[in-house]
Amino acid sequence: MSTFTELGLKEVIQRALTDLGYKSPTEIQKIAIPQIIGSTRDVKAFAQTGTGKTAAFSLPILEQIDLSSKDTQALILSPTRELAVQIGENIREFAKHIKGFNVVTVYGGANAEDQIRKLRRGAHIVVGTPGRTVDLINRRALKPQNLRWLVLDEADEMLNMGFKDELDKILNETPKEKQTLLFSATFPREVDAIARNYMNNPVDIKAGTVNTGSDSVSHEYYMVTERNRYAALKRISDANPEIYGVIFCRTKRETNEISEKLIQDGYSVDAIHGDLSQAQRDNVMQKFKKKSIQLLCATDVAARGIDVKNLTHVINYKLPDQIEAYTHRSGRTGRAGAKGISISIVTRKELNKIRPIEKRISKKFTKKEVPDGVEICKSQLFKMIGKVENVEVNETELSKYTETIFEKLAHMDREELIKRFVSLEFNSFLEYYSKSRDLNEADSGRDSRDSGRSSSNENMTRFFINIGRKDSLDPKSLIGLINDNTQTSGIEIGSIDILDTFSFFEIDKNYEQEALDSIIGADFNGRNVNLEVTKAKRGGGGGGGRGRGGSRGGSSDRGGYRGGSSDRRGGGNRDGGSRDGGGSRRRFSSNSSSSSSSQGRRRTSGGSGFGRKRESKG
Ligand code: AMP
């Protein structure tokens, strides 16, 4: 069956699908729609994101809904507010020609009274997040007694997010005779347990290969040092002037940090994560969908509901720990047959995360080189030339000035004119990238992916620190001290030697100055912390003592560093950073709306650590 008519859908529904531009059913729709219309058996469906599963369960329910009754007949549970809202909107669109039909979406973080009022007016279908749904059932605003369908969408994610108790409660409150439709991209034990305990002889349906990414998504990675990660992100987006994508970060803090840095650097970006109010999240999503912003920084959870068409890229600023999360992330692009690219920015240490993903998605990642200045300038120039070619000329208005313009520029030939107009727009960009450094981390060995770890101490700076066991220092608290006081998150930390009254540790040498600037003067259990750069680790335990002596002798070195630090602040050390900082500012300058919306949000980066330390330094 290859048309919606053949699947048995009413004309009013088909008309809505035509309005939406759906020409033929997707694979999961071909299987699920006739199954759910033709049988009351429970359904357990393997379905990935982006396969059209929302329509696969919504359309057969809409087909059978009893409009003469005001009872809630279908309850659709989804893990996040965004996804619930998305499903609600989809259903509203599918049902737009069905007179008297009503769907209500309920989720936490929004006024419950409003939702209760809407439910009281009658809702044939309710879409909800588990927590708010339980709340509304308890308050008797949502009456599950006459449900005919219960849909558990993204069941694995609901369980991952800790909604087991809520699901148990809802499943127990709903009538036994209902048809349960469970959709999940993965079937871990917990999901199987739900199916076993609450479903009655379910029919298994499956479309596409479980857990494999969409065929229309290609997977690429760039290898850089931790220090160059952010600069690489900017180069990648600069080299793709038409980029429209999601940048995935691992934490809310990182999401804020990266989006704010990008905004400062002039990019068209905003952030979405769980700390935002519903209104802020809606606002960000609306801007993104309208393409008022090109890039959206998101956490995995916040991005669950993102169904934005035609995303060109998904960027894994840092790879997630779980492979499932990678599949979900990359599934945001390449939707409904469009092509998409999933990019991962990795350090050498993170390379070992790629192979397991490749195995799971049965696809190879392609290693790409971080683009250099010439490549970026070329792509930006092409974009600009394209704009020149396509710009509409307002002949009437311009004609008032053309004579003067032509007169003024008469002495220049065509070539000279083109060069000058391009330079006007482009000089700062050319200048910015003219001295750009290579950001690629060289592969060492034939397949450095196997090595997994940083291969030598060359990349590390070894520090002497004036606290040790007697100050209750252990590796964990030392790492905490480093993380709390440095501003960059995720600095690579090498070997740690804790001795009685002092210790040694290594960190990525790119952060040597940041460590000196930020850790010296910090407080650790009442002691004023001091750091000195020391020589590379020597063999044997006695090395520590000698190392200390050496570092003491080298304190003039440190003096040198200190003396140098103010210089470095001005440029030296930050040279690379700043070059990959402000220069691309011009790029998305046409769009300033993103920065204003983010300004109200608190910067949650390691700033507080810096503040404290600066105070203590006086
Ligand atoms: P879903 O997996 O439900 O999140 O759907 C992914 C995307 O595919 C959404 O943007 C849908 O609007 C779109 N879509 C779903 N079914 C079809 C179809 N039969 N034809 C074209 N697009 C579809």
Residues whose N, C-alpha, C, O or C-beta is under 5 A from the ligand:
A	BS01	AMP	G21 Y22 K23 S24 P25 T26 Q48 T49 G50 T51 G52 K53 T54 A55 D307 R335 A336
